Amino acid sequence: ATKMFAAARLHQAARGVQKASPATLRALSAAQGTKPAYTIIDHQYDAVVVGAGGAGLRAAFGLTEAGFKTACITKLFPTRSHTVAAQGGINAALGNMEKDDWRWHMYDTVKGSDWLGDQDAIQYMTQEAPQTVIELENYGMPFSRTDQGLIYQRAFGGQSYNYGKGGQAHRCCAVADRTGHSLLHTLYGQSLRYDTAYFIEYFALDLIMDKGACVGVLALCLEDGTLHRFNATNTVLATGGYGRAYFSATSAHACTGDGTAMVTRAGLQNEDLEFVQFHPTGIYGAGCLITEGCRGEGGYLLNSQGERYMERYAPTAKDLASRDVVSRASMIEIREGRGVGPEKDHVYLQLSHLPAEVLHERLPGISETAMIFSGVDVTKEPIPVLPTVHYNMGGVPTNYLGQVLTNHGNGDNIVPGLYAAGEAACASVHGANRLGANSLLDIVVFGRACAHTIAKNNKPGEPIPPLPANAGEKTIAALDKVRFANGGTPVADLRLKMQKTMQTHAAVFRTGPLLEEGVTKMDELYKTMKSDIKLSDRGLIWNTDLVEALELENLMLNAMQTVVSAAARKESRGAHAREDFKTRVDEFDYSKPLAGQTPKPISEHWRKHTLSEQDPETGKVTLKYRPVIDSTLDAKDCPTVPPAVRSY
């Protein structure tokens, strides 16, 4: 395996350098002339994709397939991207188990988003879902099968038939409990059919902007310390989320919000970062994910009294209510003294009543994970679980075509040359809460949408907008400052303080005083990072200390915007649950008849997207807002789903 890894890496690196024409070598002195100069290598491409998870790979080979000379920059080997950790499945209204309709899937997604999702993007995603899954099947993705040989679809949270009136839907297409692993390897295998230039183990530092347009990316080669300026007509960000801003998360250590931070440093906006999903079932103590598929296959949650408590909180959907609902229910049980364990600080997920063959066939990975990380044999004992940070609904604001947007009160404006897809983006198909198994769908649909939009608006071989004079100099000066930082606080110590602050002050339940204290503490930590960080390795070759410091800077930007946005939003909606503002504040009171009600102006209600900007020097966050898009792409074929009281 090591030889294969090395061979693939060398092969792709060689192809990448060969493709990097014209490659211009030059030296650029660091901010202080006494230090060694940095080697800069210039590349030109029609398009550059940052990230090689599901969204990045789908965008990259979609672009190459359309004839564009494409580079894919990734700090990890593609099959180590965090897409590999997704377990449950990918939603699509195939109707293999019972009759289904993509409009029902759309209704469930809008309801799951707590009416903060943009309905044009949700229509696009759910309508594209069936053909997306068929495309993956044709690429060779080995879906689990029914006895009839059709793609197996399991029950998953928040999914219903007939606009919530037809009972639990079986819409989640699965490969046992390793769907993300299978998806990522399928897409990577497919991508190797095309002549994409992979730059593996290159860390993207910043976007290169010129007169408001994105004209490329500056990246650091981790292997030899060279800096690479990628000049491109179009740039696609597919860098994933920032779960590692929290102490306990299902996210890989590489999930550091690099794309959203790059956008912040470019002076652009991020959207809805206050909405952080807590997965109801992370393994207690370890934080490893236990898929919702366990409950889809018949598992259920128990408190210390042996009670299936979800029957009280969601009488219809029970354990398959939306994730925010289940996570809050578990935390209430723990708070009210019905938790399990010596400290009564977690709950149980019971699977032992399921037949051993079902566990072996449908949930093999979970059985193994539970044994390794909690010492539990799932055929005999329940798994100790606790709500754990899992997903970021917010991200770089885009439309349903993948184009990055800004909004300064004058409507949505497209940022020329910049696209985003996957968890790094906010289309916004997930709104205030993502439904399980919509994330794998999101990455493939919108990764492909980015490629399609670029192919529609550009032609391969068109003249590439030139880099501005001294492009990347500011970034290199910042890199140099971090590399030679000699304060008193090691990177790991500061990161831990940030993670514990976020875990305490921006958790499942939030209050005004707790959030305001979180803002103050994060502000202090940000100042420490800017003035007192300490690195011990000054080198450029495989300097993990430097990379972790750069990732901490990215996490800090995301964390600051999250806690400030959460403190400002004085309502409860989806994953954002305020104990001092327990209700959702819409333009109408949807718990009463609308006749005779006057809609509140946008300044007086909270059914709107938060847009956050931040000064990277001071850490000061500025908030603006934009309206939710309620109109669909085709009002006749797909009417708008009107807001209502959300219950399961």
N, C-alpha and C positions, 0 to 999 in steps of 0.2 A: 504493500500500500504506500509506503514511504517513497519507494522508487517511482511508482506511478504518479504520485503527487509532484515529486521533483521534476519528472519528465514533462508533465503537463505544464508546470510553471515555467520551465525553461523554454518549452515550445511556444507558449503564448507570449512570454516576454520577448522572445526573439522576433515573433511576428509583429508584436507591438512596436518595437524599435524600428523594424524594417518599414512599418507603415508610417512611422513618424516623419513624414517627408513634407516640407523641408525641415530637417532637424538642425537648428542653429545653436551652437554651443557658445556660451559667453560667461564671463564671471561678473558677479555683482557684489560689491563690497557690503559687508554687514553694517549695521548702524554705527558700530565702532570699528574704525579702520584697522585696529590692531588685531582683530580676530580674523580667522580664515574666511576667505570669500566663499560664497555658495555657488555651486555649479548650476546653471539654469539650462534646461533643454526645452526647446520650443517644438510644439506639434500642431498640425492643422488637421481638423476633421470636420465633416459635415455636421456630425452630432456627437456629443459626449454624454454618456450615462454614468451617474455617480451612484454606485451601489449595485450589487449582483445577487440580491434576493429575488423573490418571485417577480416583483414589479420591474426591477432593473433588468433582469434577464429577458422578460417578455418585451420590454421596450427596446432593448438592444438588438435582439434578433429580428424583431419586427422592422426596425430601421434598416438593418443590413439586408434583410429580405427585399426591402423596397429599393435597394440600390445605393443607400447612403453609406459613405465611408464613416464607420462608427467606432468609437473607443468606449470601453467599459472600464471604469476605475473602481477598484474595490479594496478595502483595507483587509478583507478576509478572502480566503479561497472561496469561490462562489458557493460550494455545497456546505460551507460552514455558516452561511448567512442564517439569520434567526427564523426565516420562513421554515427551516428544517424542524423547528420545535412545535409547530402547529400540529394538533392531534385530531380534533373532532371531525372536521370535514369541510366541504364547500357547498354552500346552498345553491340550489337551482330547482325551478319548478318543472322537473322532468315528468312527474306523475307516474313513477315506476311502482309505487306502493298503493297509492289511491289517486283519484283524479286531482289534478293541481292546475294552477293558473299563475303566471308571473305577476298578475295584478294583486293576487292575494299575498304573494311574497312582498310586493311593494307596500301594501297596507301594513303588514307586520313590521317592516323596516321603518316606516314613517312613525308608527306607534312606538316602536322600540326607541326611536330617536327622541321621544317625548316632544314631537313636533318642532324640533330644532333642525332636522335634516332638510336639505334642499331637494324638493320633489322632482325637479328636472333630472338631477344626477341620480336620484334613487330609481326613477323610471328607467333611465338608461342602463343602470347596473343590473336591475332585476330582469329587464327585457332581454339583455344580452346573456344572462346567466346560462340558460339551457344550451345555447350554441357554444358557449365558452367551455362548458364541461365536456360536450361532445368533441370539441377540438382537442382538449387534453387527453381524452380517451384515444383519439386518433394519433396523438403523439406517443402513445404507449403507456399512459398512466394506468397502473394495474388496480383499478377499483375493485373493492369487494363486490361480490355478485349475489343476486337472489337465486333461488332454485331454477328460475326461468332464464338465467343468464343475463339479466338486466343489471344495471348499476344499482348496488344496494344503497338505500337512503334511510337514515335513522332519524328518530325524533330529536329535536334540539330546542333550546330555550326560546320562548317568544314567538314560535312558529305556529300558525293556525291555518285552517281552511276557511273559505267563504267569508273573508273579511272578519275573522274572529268569531264567527258563529258556528263553524263546522268542526270544532274539536282540534286536538293536537295533530299537527302536520308532520309527515315524514318527508323532509325536503333536503336533508343534509347528506350529500354524496360522500362516502367514506372509503378510505383504504385502511381497514381495521382502525387502530388508534394512532396511525403514523401518516396521516394524510399530507401534512406539510413536508415531511421527509420525502415522500414519494413525488409530490408536486415539484419540489426544488430539483431533485435529481432528474426528473423528466424534462423540465425546462432547460437545465444545464446541458443534458445530452442533446436536446433539440438545437440549442444555441451553437453547438460545435459543428453543426452542418453548415453554418454560415461563417463568413470571413470577418467576424468581429475581432477587433484588436483588444485583447484583455490586458489590463495593467493591474496585476494582482499584487496585493500588499503595498498599495499606494494609498496614502492617507490624504484625502481632499482637505485642503486648508481653507480656501475661500473662493467665492465666485469672483470672476473678473467682470466688472460692470463698466459701461461706457455710455454716457448720456442717457441713463435710465434703461438701457438694454443690456442683457447678459451676453457676453461674447466669449465665455469660456470659464475655465477652472484652473486654480493653481494647486498642485498636489506634491506631496513629499514621498519619495521612494524610500520605504523603510529599510530596504536591503543595503543601499549604498549611500543614502543621505542626499542624493541629487534632488533638485527641485524641477518640476515639470509644469510648463504653462501650456495648457490645452486650449488652443484657439478654435472655437466652433460656432457655427451659425445657431445651433440649438443645443441647450443643455437640459438634461432630465435629471431631477433629484429623486432618488429612490433609496434613501438612507435609513429608513426605519424610524422607530420611536425612541423615547428617552426614559424608559422604565427604570434605568439605573440611577435616576435622580432620587429614588426611594430606597430605603434600607432592605425591605423585603419585596422582591419582585420575581415574576416568572421569566423576566427578560434575561437574555445573555449579557455578559459583561460588555459586549461590544455595542449595546443599545444605548448610545450616548447622545442622540439627537443632533448629529453632525449637520444634517441638511437644514433643519430649522434654525440652528445657530448661525450657519453660513448666510442664510436669508436675513437674519437679524443684523449681522455685521454689514450686510450690503445695504442697510437702511430700509429694508422692506418689512412687511407685516406678517405676523403669524395669527392664526385664528383659533379661538375656542380652546386654549391650552388648559383652562381650568377643569375640563372634563376628562378625568383620569379613571379608567375602568379598573375596578377591583374584581378579580375573578373569585367566585365564591369558594373554589376548592384548590388552594395551594397547599402543599404538604406543610403541616405545622412544624416550624423550626427551620425547615430547609427552603421553603418557598417554591419548590418545583411544582410544575403544573400537573393537576389531575383533571383530565378533559371533562367537559360538560357531557361528552358522549357516554360517560358512566351513568349519568342520570337519564340520558336518552335511551339507554339499554335497560333501564329499570332500577337503577340505584336510587337511594334517597338519603336525606340528611336526618340526623338524630341529635337530640340534646341529652343532658345527663339523666333525664327521666325516661329515656328510651322512646320519646315522642317524635313523630314525624311532624315537626313544627311548621313546615311550609304549608301544611293544610290550613293553618290559621291565617297566614299572611297572603296566600294566593289560592283561594279555594278551588278555582278551576284549573289553572296550570300547575299548581303545587310546586314540585321541585324543578319544573321546567318553565318557571316564570323568567322574566328578563333578568340579566345578571345583576344589575344595580339593586333590584328588588330582593333577590336572594342574598346578596352580600349584606344588605342592611338588616334583613331578618336574622342572619347568623350573628351579627354584632349585637343586636338587641337581646337575643337569647343569652349571649355571654355577659352583657351588662347587667341583665336581670338575675344573674346567678345560676343560670341553667347550662353553663358551659361544662365541658368534660375535662378530665385530667386533674392532677394535684392542685393546679392553680385555677382551674375552671376557666381557662382562657382560650379554648378552641371547641370545635364540635366534631361529630363523627360523620363520615360518608360510608353508608352500609352497602356492600356489594355481595356479601357472603350468601345471600338468599338466591343469587343468580346461578343457573347451572354452570358447572365447571367448563363445559364445552363452549358456552357463550363467552365466558371470560377469556378462554384460550383463543377463540377465533376472532372475537370482536375487540377485545381489550388486552392484548398480550403485553403491550408496552407498559400499561398502567400497573399490571400485576407485578412486573419487574421493578418499576420505579418505586412502588409502595414498599416492596421488600428491601430495596437498597437504602432508601432514604428514611423509612420509618420502621423498618423491621417487622412489617405486617404481612401476613399471608392472607390475601384478600378473600380466599375461599373459606376462611375461618373467622377473621376479625375485621372490624371496621377500620377505615383509614382516618387518622387524625388530620383535620383540615382547618384552614383559616382563610378569610378573604385576603387576597394578595394582589399587589399592583400587576396589571397584565397588559394594558393597551392604552394608547393615547388617541382619543377621538379627535383632538385638535391637530393642527399642523400648518403647513404652508397653504394658504387659501388658493383653490383652483376652481375653474368651472368644470362641467362634465367632460370637456375635451382634454383636460389635463393642463390647460394654460394657467400659469400663475397670475393672480390678481392682486391689485391694491385698491383700497377704497378710502378716500379722504373726505367723504361726505358728498362727493360729486358723482356717485355711481361707481360701478366696477370698471377698473381699467386694467387691460392686459399688459403684463411685463414682457416686452418683445424678447424672444429667444430663450425664455425660461419656462420649464414644465416641471410638474411634480406628480408622483403617483405612490400609492401604498400608504403605509402608516405615517410616513413623513408628510403626506399631503392631507388636506381637509377639503373634500369635494363639495359639500359635506354630506356624505351618504349615511354617516353614523350619528350625526347630531350630538345629543347629550348622552347617548348610550348606544354602543354597538351590540347588535345581535350576534350571538355565537355563530361561527361558520360563514359570516359575511366578510371576514377579513381576507381569507384566501380568494374569495370572489373579487373583492375590491382590488387586490394587487394585480390579478391577471387582466381584469376588464380595463382598468385604468392604465396599466402598463401598455397594453395594446392600443388604448385610445390615444396615448401620447404619440406612439409611432404613426398611427393613422392620421392624426392632426398635422404632424410635421410633414408627412408624405403629401398631404393635401395642399399645404401652404408653401412647400419648398420643393426644389428639384435637386437631385444628386449632382454634385460638381459645381453648384452655383458659387460665385465669388463669396468668400468668407469675410465678414466684417473684420477689419484689422484690430489688433490689440491697441489700447491707448498707450501713450508714451509712459514708460516706467510702470507698466502694468505689474502689479504684485509686490511693488517695493514696500508698501505699508504693511502688507502681510508678512513679508520676510523680516522686517524690523520687529514686528510683534513676536514672530517665531524666535528671533535671536534673543529678545528680552526674556522670554520664558526659558529658553535653553540655558541661559547664564544666570537665572534667578538664584539668589543666595540669601533668602530670608530665613525665618525661623520655623515655618510650618511645612512639614512634608506633605506631598500631594495626597497620600492615603489618609492622613489624619483629617485634612480639610474635607475630603470627599465623604468620609464617614460622618462628620458633623453635619454636612449638608443633607445626607441621606436620612439621618435621624431627625433632623429638623422637619424635613418634608413628611416623613412618616407620622410625626406627631401633629403637625400643624395643618396638613392638607390631606387628611385621611378620609375614611368612608363617611363619617359624620363631621361636620364643620360648624364652628360658631364664629361670630364677628371678632370677639376678643382673641380667640385662638389664632385666627387667620392674621389679625393685625400684629400679634406677637411674632407669628411666622414671618411676616414681611420685614419686621425690624431685625429679626435674627438673620434672615437671608441677606439683608442689606449689609450687616456686619461681616458675614462670611464672604460676601462679594468683595468688600473692601480689603479683607485679609488676603484674598486671592490676588488682587491687583497689586498689593504692596509687600506681602510677607511670605510668598510661596518659596519653597526650597526644593531645588533639584540637585541630585548628587552626580548624575551622569551628564557630561558635557558633550559627548560624542554625537555623531549623526548616523552611525550604522547600528541598526536594531536597537535604538534607544527607547526602550519601553517606558522609562521614566518620563521622557519628553512626550511620548504619545499619550500617556495617561494624564499628564498635565494639560495637554491640548483638549483631550476628551472632557476633563473636569471643567475647563472653560466653557465648553459647549453645554454640558449639563447645567452649569450655573445659570447660563442665559435662559435655558428652558425652564428651570425651576423658579427663577425670579418671576418670569412672566406668568407661570402657573399660579403662584400664590397671590400675586397682585390681582390677577384676573378673578380669582376665586373670592378674594376679599371684597371686590367691587360688586359681584353679582349677588344681589340681595333677594334671592328666591331659592327654592329647591326645584331642580329639574334634572331628570336622568341621574347620572353619576354624581352630580353636585347636590349634596343633601345638607342644607343649612338647618340647624336646630333652632335658630332664632328667626328664620323665615321659612316656615315649613311648607308653604304652598307655592304652586307654580303661578307666576304673574304674567298672564297673557293680555292681549289687546281687548279681549272680552272675558267675562266670567263664564267659562264653558260648563260649569256645574249647574247653570240656570238657563232658561230659555233665552235665546238671543234677541227676541222681539223686544224693542224698546231700549236695548242697550246701545250706548254710543262707544265706538272703539277708542281706546286710549291712544294718544300719540306715542311714537316710538321711544321718546325720552322717558315715558312713564311706565313702560312695561319691559319685560325681559325676554320676550320671544324674538331674540335678535342675536347675531353672532358677535362675539368679542373679537376685536382686532388689536393686537398688541405690538408696539414698537419699543425698542430699547436702545439706550445709549451704551455701547459696549465699554466705554471708559468709566462712566460713573455708575452704571447699573440701573439708572432711572428708567422706569417703565411708563409709557404713555398709552392710554387706552382710547380706542374709538369703537364704533359699532356699525354694523351693516344689517339690513333686513334679511330675513329668511326668505328663500325663493319657494313660494307655494304653488306656482304654476308648473304644470307638467309640459312635456315636449309635444303632446297631442291631447288636447282637452277632450276630444270626442272619444278617442280610443282608451284614454286613461284619465278619468276625472281626478281632480285634486282630492286628497284625503283631508277632510276638514278636521281641525283640532277638536279633541274631546277629552273627558276625564280618563286618565290612563289607569286601568286596573287589569289584573290577571286572575 
